[in-house]
Amino acid sequence: MLEFATSNYDANFPMFSKVEVNGDGAAPLYSWLKSSQPGEGESADITWNFEKFLVDRQGEVVARWAPQTTPEEIDEQLGQWL
């Protein structure tokens, strides 16, 4: 992945390795995010890689948005947490 990004897109920033976000092998961060904001579906699983979470200054997960939610829609709601 690193070689692909650097050779094809001249990416020169630090990259993380791929992690699991669902199931028994889910990274602890994603297990915590999902348990704090389980979402509205039948499962708390992350459905796609553009799912979004908001953590406030106290470290509490205060919101979760579906992958289809646009940044403009989130912007309208951010005032209540700033």
N, CA, C and O atoms as a Tinker XYZ file with bonds, in Angstrom:
   328  protein
     1  N      0.825000   -1.188000    0.000000    73     2
     2  CA     0.000000    0.000000    0.000000    64     1     3
     3  C      0.873000    1.256000    0.000000    63     2     4     5
     4  O      0.615000    2.192000   -0.758000    81     3
     5  N      1.894000    1.279000    0.839000    73     3     6
     6  CA     2.779000    2.442000    0.909000    64     5     7
     7  C      3.470000    2.674000   -0.431000    63     6     8     9
     8  O      3.532000    3.802000   -0.920000    81     7
     9  N      3.989000    1.599000   -1.019000    73     7    10
    10  CA     4.666000    1.743000   -2.305000    64     9    11
    11  C      3.703000    2.256000   -3.374000    63    10    12    13
    12  O      4.074000    3.110000   -4.179000    81    11
    13  N      2.477000    1.748000   -3.391000    73    11    14
    14  CA     1.471000    2.192000   -4.357000    64    13    15
    15  C      1.185000    3.681000   -4.191000    63    14    16    17
    16  O      1.165000    4.427000   -5.170000    81    15
    17  N      0.965000    4.110000   -2.954000    73    15    18
    18  CA     0.626000    5.518000   -2.699000    64    17    19
    19  C      1.786000    6.452000   -3.018000    63    18    20    21
    20  O      1.580000    7.544000   -3.546000    81    19
    21  N      2.987000    6.030000   -2.704000    73    19    22
    22  CA     4.130000    6.909000   -2.968000    64    21    23
    23  C      4.497000    6.939000   -4.444000    63    22    24    25
    24  O      4.844000    8.000000   -4.963000    81    23
    25  N      4.429000    5.805000   -5.134000    73    23    26
    26  CA     4.823000    5.785000   -6.542000    64    25    27
    27  C      3.749000    6.350000   -7.464000    63    26    28    29
    28  O      4.075000    6.946000   -8.491000    81    27
    29  N      2.484000    6.176000   -7.122000    73    27    30
    30  CA     1.406000    6.644000   -7.996000    64    29    31
    31  C      0.896000    8.041000   -7.655000    63    30    32    33
    32  O      0.409000    8.755000   -8.532000    81    31
    33  N      1.006000    8.431000   -6.397000    73    31    34
    34  CA     0.415000    9.702000   -5.974000    64    33    35
    35  C      1.404000   10.617000   -5.260000    63    34    36    37
    36  O      1.013000   11.661000   -4.738000    81    35
    37  N      2.666000   10.241000   -5.233000    73    35    38
    38  CA     3.701000   11.028000   -4.577000    64    37    39
    39  C      3.337000   11.361000   -3.126000    63    38    40    41
    40  O      3.662000   12.438000   -2.625000    81    39
    41  N      2.661000   10.425000   -2.467000    73    39    42
    42  CA     2.292000   10.612000   -1.065000    64    41    43
    43  C      3.550000   10.610000   -0.214000    63    42    44    45
    44  O      4.362000    9.690000   -0.311000    81    43
    45  N      3.721000   11.627000    0.615000    73    43    46
    46  CA     4.924000   11.722000    1.443000    64    45    47
    47  C      4.589000   12.020000    2.896000    63    46    48    49
    48  O      5.383000   12.625000    3.617000    81    47
    49  N      3.420000   11.593000    3.312000    73    47    50
    50  CA     2.979000   11.798000    4.687000    64    49    51
    51  C      2.945000   10.450000    5.407000    63    50    52    53
    52  O      2.888000    9.409000    4.752000    81    51
    53  N      2.978000   10.449000    6.753000    73    51    54
    54  CA     2.933000    9.182000    7.493000    64    53    55
    55  C      1.621000    8.439000    7.226000    63    54    56    57
    56  O      0.554000    9.051000    7.165000    81    55
    57  N      1.708000    7.145000    7.072000    73    55    58
    58  CA     0.518000    6.321000    6.837000    64    57    59
    59  C      0.416000    5.252000    7.903000    63    58    60    61
    60  O      1.415000    4.712000    8.379000    81    59
    61  N     -0.820000    4.966000    8.259000    73    59    62
    62  CA    -1.090000    3.907000    9.220000    64    61    63
    63  C     -1.301000    2.605000    8.476000    63    62    64    65
    64  O     -1.615000    2.608000    7.286000    81    63
    65  N     -1.133000    1.511000    9.159000    73    63    66
    66  CA    -1.431000    0.232000    8.539000    64    65    67
    67  C     -2.936000   -0.020000    8.632000    63    66    68    69
    68  O     -3.637000    0.595000    9.435000    81    67
    69  N     -3.401000   -0.918000    7.811000    73    67    70
    70  CA    -4.815000   -1.275000    7.780000    64    69    71
    71  C     -5.186000   -1.989000    9.086000    63    70    72    73
    72  O     -4.421000   -2.811000    9.590000    81    71
    73  N     -6.362000   -1.669000    9.625000    73    71    74
    74  CA    -6.843000   -2.318000   10.840000    64    73    75
    75  C     -8.252000   -2.827000   10.615000    63    74    76    77
    76  O     -8.973000   -2.344000    9.741000    81    75
    77  N     -8.631000   -3.800000   11.407000    73    75    78
    78  CA   -10.011000   -4.302000   11.393000    64    77    79
    79  C    -10.875000   -3.349000   12.203000    63    78    80    81
    80  O    -10.435000   -2.831000   13.229000    81    79
    81  N    -12.100000   -3.113000   11.750000    73    79    82
    82  CA   -13.001000   -2.223000   12.481000    64    81    83
    83  C    -14.230000   -2.957000   12.997000    63    82    84    85
    84  O    -14.961000   -2.418000   13.827000    81    83
    85  N    -14.471000   -4.171000   12.524000    73    83    86
    86  CA   -15.613000   -4.970000   12.952000    64    85    87
    87  C    -15.147000   -6.368000   13.348000    63    86    88    89
    88  O    -14.063000   -6.808000   12.963000    81    87
    89  N    -15.969000   -7.045000   14.111000    73    87    90
    90  CA   -15.691000   -8.430000   14.468000    64    89    91
    91  C    -14.754000   -8.574000   15.649000    63    90    92    93
    92  O    -14.395000   -7.599000   16.310000    81    91
    93  N    -14.367000   -9.816000   15.898000    73    91    94
    94  CA   -13.515000  -10.140000   17.051000    64    93    95
    95  C    -12.143000   -9.487000   16.971000    63    94    96    97
    96  O    -11.530000   -9.218000   18.004000    81    95
    97  N    -11.651000   -9.230000   15.768000    73    95    98
    98  CA   -10.329000   -8.645000   15.602000    64    97    99
    99  C    -10.336000   -7.134000   15.480000    63    98   100   101
   100  O     -9.331000   -6.544000   15.083000    81    99
   101  N    -11.451000   -6.492000   15.814000    73    99   102
   102  CA   -11.542000   -5.028000   15.677000    64   101   103
   103  C    -10.521000   -4.343000   16.576000    63   102   104   105
   104  O    -10.300000   -4.746000   17.718000    81   103
   105  N     -9.907000   -3.299000   16.032000    73   103   106
   106  CA    -8.957000   -2.498000   16.808000    64   105   107
   107  C     -9.685000   -1.884000   18.005000    63   106   108   109
   108  O    -10.848000   -1.499000   17.881000    81   107
   109  N     -9.025000   -1.786000   19.159000    73   107   110
   110  CA    -9.673000   -1.252000   20.364000    64   109   111
   111  C    -10.331000    0.114000   20.155000    63   110   112   113
   112  O    -11.396000    0.368000   20.718000    81   111
   113  N     -9.730000    0.986000   19.373000    73   111   114
   114  CA   -10.327000    2.299000   19.122000    64   113   115
   115  C    -11.715000    2.155000   18.520000    63   114   116   117
   116  O    -12.657000    2.813000   18.961000    81   115
   117  N    -11.848000    1.297000   17.514000    73   115   118
   118  CA   -13.144000    1.157000   16.852000    64   117   119
   119  C    -14.155000    0.427000   17.723000    63   118   120   121
   120  O    -15.350000    0.715000   17.654000    81   119
   121  N    -13.699000   -0.506000   18.533000    73   119   122
   122  CA   -14.610000   -1.160000   19.482000    64   121   123
   123  C    -15.184000   -0.127000   20.447000    63   122   124   125
   124  O    -16.377000   -0.150000   20.748000    81   123
   125  N    -14.333000    0.777000   20.932000    73   123   126
   126  CA   -14.776000    1.831000   21.850000    64   125   127
   127  C    -15.724000    2.802000   21.166000    63   126   128   129
   128  O    -16.771000    3.138000   21.720000    81   127
   129  N    -15.370000    3.257000   19.964000    73   127   130
   130  CA   -16.244000    4.185000   19.235000    64   129   131
   131  C    -17.619000    3.577000   19.032000    63   130   132   133
   132  O    -18.629000    4.237000   19.276000    81   131
   133  N    -17.673000    2.329000   18.588000    73   131   134
   134  CA   -18.958000    1.681000   18.309000    64   133   135
   135  C    -19.761000    1.427000   19.579000    63   134   136   137
   136  O    -20.988000    1.532000   19.559000    81   135
   137  N    -19.102000    1.099000   20.673000    73   135   138
   138  CA   -19.844000    0.863000   21.915000    64   137   139
   139  C    -20.392000    2.171000   22.485000    63   138   140   141
   140  O    -21.431000    2.180000   23.145000    81   139
   141  N    -19.690000    3.272000   22.228000    73   139   142
   142  CA   -20.141000    4.574000   22.720000    64   141   143
   143  C    -21.266000    5.152000   21.874000    63   142   144   145
   144  O    -22.151000    5.830000   22.395000    81   143
   145  N    -21.236000    4.890000   20.579000    73   143   146
   146  CA   -22.261000    5.363000   19.638000    64   145   147
   147  C    -22.614000    4.198000   18.722000    63   146   148   149
   148  O    -22.054000    4.076000   17.632000    81   147
   149  N    -23.548000    3.330000   19.157000    73   147   150
   150  CA   -23.829000    2.117000   18.381000    64   149   151
   151  C    -24.547000    2.357000   17.053000    63   150   152   153
   152  O    -24.659000    1.429000   16.253000    81   151
   153  N    -25.027000    3.546000   16.799000    73   151   154
   154  CA   -25.699000    3.806000   15.529000    64   153   155
   155  C    -27.158000    3.407000   15.573000    63   154   156   157
   156  O    -27.687000    3.043000   16.623000    81   155
   157  N    -27.798000    3.481000   14.425000    73   155   158
   158  CA   -29.238000    3.263000   14.367000    64   157   159
   159  C    -29.625000    1.946000   13.704000    63   158   160   161
   160  O    -30.808000    1.605000   13.681000    81   159
   161  N    -28.680000    1.209000   13.174000    73   159   162
   162  CA   -28.989000   -0.044000   12.494000    64   161   163
   163  C    -29.162000   -1.196000   13.469000    63   162   164   165
   164  O    -29.159000   -1.012000   14.687000    81   163
   165  N    -29.313000   -2.387000   12.906000    73   163   166
   166  CA   -29.468000   -3.579000   13.727000    64   165   167
   167  C    -28.160000   -3.961000   14.405000    63   166   168   169
   168  O    -28.163000   -4.683000   15.402000    81   167
   169  N    -27.062000   -3.487000   13.878000    73   167   170
   170  CA   -25.739000   -3.803000   14.390000    64   169   171
   171  C    -24.950000   -2.510000   14.557000    63   170   172   173
   172  O    -25.199000   -1.531000   13.853000    81   171
   173  N    -24.012000   -2.508000   15.476000    73   171   174
   174  CA   -23.146000   -1.341000   15.662000    64   173   175
   175  C    -21.993000   -1.340000   14.671000    63   174   176   177
   176  O    -21.173000   -0.421000   14.675000    81   175
   177  N    -21.921000   -2.367000   13.817000    73   175   178
   178  CA   -20.805000   -2.473000   12.881000    64   177   179
   179  C    -20.670000   -1.234000   12.001000    63   178   180   181
   180  O    -21.658000   -0.593000   11.642000    81   179
   181  N    -19.444000   -0.922000   11.671000    73   179   182
   182  CA   -19.147000    0.141000   10.721000    64   181   183
   183  C    -19.440000   -0.418000    9.338000    63   182   184   185
   184  O    -18.943000   -1.482000    8.971000    81   183
   185  N    -20.249000    0.305000    8.575000    73   183   186
   186  CA   -20.730000   -0.221000    7.305000    64   185   187
   187  C    -19.844000    0.115000    6.121000    63   186   188   189
   188  O    -19.864000   -0.588000    5.111000    81   187
   189  N    -19.062000    1.191000    6.235000    73   187   190
   190  CA   -18.220000    1.598000    5.113000    64   189   191
   191  C    -17.158000    2.529000    5.645000    63   190   192   193
   192  O    -17.322000    3.064000    6.742000    81   191
   193  N    -16.076000    2.747000    4.920000    73   191   194
   194  CA   -14.937000    3.476000    5.456000    64   193   195
   195  C    -15.145000    4.985000    5.591000    63   194   196   197
   196  O    -14.237000    5.669000    6.062000    81   195
   197  N    -16.271000    5.521000    5.210000    73   195   198
   198  CA   -16.501000    6.949000    5.413000    64   197   199
   199  C    -17.469000    7.209000    6.563000    63   198   200   201
   200  O    -18.023000    8.305000    6.659000    81   199
   201  N    -17.682000    6.240000    7.426000    73   199   202
   202  CA   -18.468000    6.439000    8.644000    64   201   203
   203  C    -17.686000    7.408000    9.525000    63   202   204   205
   204  O    -16.457000    7.351000    9.577000    81   203
   205  N    -18.400000    8.301000   10.219000    73   203   206
   206  CA   -17.727000    9.370000   10.960000    64   205   207
   207  C    -18.155000    9.369000   12.423000    63   206   208   209
   208  O    -19.316000    9.113000   12.743000    81   207
   209  N    -17.203000    9.656000   13.306000    73   207   210
   210  CA   -17.462000    9.782000   14.738000    64   209   211
   211  C    -16.920000   11.132000   15.195000    63   210   212   213
   212  O    -15.930000   11.627000   14.655000    81   211
   213  N    -17.569000   11.722000   16.189000    73   211   214
   214  CA   -17.086000   12.965000   16.787000    64   213   215
   215  C    -16.816000   12.721000   18.258000    63   214   216   217
   216  O    -17.691000   12.268000   18.996000    81   215
   217  N    -15.585000   13.028000   18.684000    73   215   218
   218  CA   -15.176000   12.903000   20.079000    64   217   219
   219  C    -14.986000   14.320000   20.615000    63   218   220   221
   220  O    -14.270000   15.122000   20.016000    81   219
   221  N    -15.631000   14.630000   21.749000    73   219   222
   222  CA   -15.537000   15.990000   22.290000    64   221   223
   223  C    -14.255000   16.188000   23.089000    63   222   224   225
   224  O    -13.436000   15.276000   23.201000    81   223
   225  N    -14.090000   17.371000   23.636000    73   223   226
   226  CA   -12.857000   17.715000   24.361000    64   225   227
   227  C    -12.657000   16.894000   25.622000    63   226   228   229
   228  O    -11.533000   16.772000   26.110000    81   227
   229  N    -13.722000   16.335000   26.152000    73   227   230
   230  CA   -13.625000   15.500000   27.347000    64   229   231
   231  C    -13.371000   14.040000   27.000000    63   230   232   233
   232  O    -13.279000   13.194000   27.889000    81   231
   233  N    -13.257000   13.745000   25.714000    73   231   234
   234  CA   -12.989000   12.374000   25.295000    64   233   235
   235  C    -14.224000   11.511000   25.173000    63   234   236   237
   236  O    -14.117000   10.287000   25.112000    81   235
   237  N    -15.390000   12.121000   25.137000    73   235   238
   238  CA   -16.643000   11.383000   24.983000    64   237   239
   239  C    -17.042000   11.347000   23.510000    63   238   240   241
   240  O    -16.931000   12.349000   22.803000    81   239
   241  N    -17.503000   10.192000   23.058000    73   239   242
   242  CA   -18.005000   10.086000   21.689000    64   241   243
   243  C    -19.420000   10.646000   21.698000    63   242   244   245
   244  O    -20.313000   10.079000   22.328000    81   243
   245  N    -19.622000   11.753000   21.003000    73   243   246
   246  CA   -20.908000   12.458000   21.094000    64   245   247
   247  C    -21.779000   12.313000   19.852000    63   246   248   249
   248  O    -22.966000   12.637000   19.895000    81   247
   249  N    -21.218000   11.836000   18.757000    73   247   250
   250  CA   -22.033000   11.701000   17.551000    64   249   251
   251  C    -21.407000   10.677000   16.613000    63   250   252   253
   252  O    -20.209000   10.396000   16.647000    81   251
   253  N    -22.281000   10.140000   15.783000    73   251   254
   254  CA   -21.865000    9.198000   14.740000    64   253   255
   255  C    -22.714000    9.478000   13.509000    63   254   256   257
   256  O    -23.927000    9.666000   13.600000    81   255
   257  N    -22.056000    9.501000   12.364000    73   255   258
   258  CA   -22.767000    9.769000   11.124000    64   257   259
   259  C    -22.525000    8.654000   10.127000    63   258   260   261
   260  O    -21.447000    8.061000   10.086000    81   259
   261  N    -23.533000    8.378000    9.328000    73   259   262
   262  CA   -23.455000    7.369000    8.280000    64   261   263
   263  C    -22.506000    7.819000    7.173000    63   262   264   265
   264  O    -22.245000    9.013000    7.028000    81   263
   265  N    -21.991000    6.876000    6.398000    73   263   266
   266  CA   -21.061000    7.230000    5.328000    64   265   267
   267  C    -21.621000    8.258000    4.335000    63   266   268   269
   268  O    -20.863000    9.054000    3.780000    81   267
   269  N    -22.916000    8.247000    4.112000    73   267   270
   270  CA   -23.518000    9.145000    3.127000    64   269   271
   271  C    -23.678000   10.573000    3.635000    63   270   272   273
   272  O    -23.988000   11.469000    2.849000    81   271
   273  N    -23.473000   10.804000    4.920000    73   271   274
   274  CA   -23.611000   12.148000    5.484000    64   273   275
   275  C    -22.505000   13.043000    4.957000    63   274   276   277
   276  O    -21.329000   12.683000    5.003000    81   275
   277  N    -22.881000   14.198000    4.462000    73   275   278
   278  CA   -21.888000   15.107000    3.881000    64   277   279
   279  C    -21.247000   15.984000    4.959000    63   278   280   281
   280  O    -21.825000   16.169000    6.031000    81   279
   281  N    -20.070000   16.517000    4.685000    73   279   282
   282  CA   -19.447000   17.452000    5.628000    64   281   283
   283  C    -20.345000   18.667000    5.902000    63   282   284   285
   284  O    -20.349000   19.194000    7.015000    81   283
   285  N    -21.093000   19.104000    4.909000    73   283   286
   286  CA   -21.997000   20.244000    5.104000    64   285   287
   287  C    -23.090000   19.920000    6.112000    63   286   288   289
   288  O    -23.461000   20.774000    6.917000    81   287
   289  N    -23.607000   18.704000    6.079000    73   287   290
   290  CA   -24.624000   18.293000    7.047000    64   289   291
   291  C    -24.043000   18.237000    8.456000    63   290   292   293
   292  O    -24.708000   18.615000    9.420000    81   291
   293  N    -22.815000   17.770000    8.575000    73   291   294
   294  CA   -22.164000   17.717000    9.886000    64   293   295
   295  C    -21.895000   19.117000   10.399000    63   294   296   297
   296  O    -22.082000   19.396000   11.583000    81   295
   297  N    -21.455000   20.004000    9.510000    73   295   298
   298  CA   -21.157000   21.385000    9.890000    64   297   299
   299  C    -22.354000   22.055000   10.554000    63   298   300   301
   300  O    -22.188000   22.830000   11.496000    81   299
   301  N    -23.545000   21.766000   10.075000    73   299   302
   302  CA   -24.764000   22.361000   10.637000    64   301   303
   303  C    -24.975000   21.943000   12.087000    63   302   304   305
   304  O    -25.621000   22.667000   12.844000    81   303
   305  N    -24.448000   20.795000   12.487000    73   303   306
   306  CA   -24.659000   20.263000   13.830000    64   305   307
   307  C    -23.507000   20.543000   14.796000    63   306   308   309
   308  O    -23.674000   20.395000   16.006000    81   307
   309  N    -22.354000   20.941000   14.287000    73   307   310
   310  CA   -21.179000   21.063000   15.138000    64   309   311
   311  C    -21.290000   22.135000   16.211000    63   310   312   313
   312  O    -20.662000   22.010000   17.263000    81   311
   313  N    -22.059000   23.167000   15.980000    73   311   314
   314  CA   -22.179000   24.254000   16.942000    64   313   315
   315  C    -22.552000   23.798000   18.332000    63   314   316   317
   316  O    -22.112000   24.393000   19.315000    81   315
   317  N    -23.346000   22.764000   18.435000    73   315   318
   318  CA   -23.777000   22.305000   19.762000    64   317   319
   319  C    -22.647000   21.664000   20.562000    63   318   320   321
   320  O    -22.770000   21.504000   21.776000    81   319
   321  N    -21.545000   21.294000   19.903000    73   319   322
   322  CA   -20.437000   20.680000   20.624000    64   321   323
   323  C    -19.217000   21.595000   20.754000    63   322   324   325
   324  O    -18.264000   21.242000   21.448000    81   323
   325  N    -19.224000   22.749000   20.108000    73   323   326
   326  CA   -18.079000   23.656000   20.185000    64   325   327
   327  C    -18.138000   24.538000   21.401000    63   326   328
   328  O    -17.246000   25.360000   21.612000    81   327
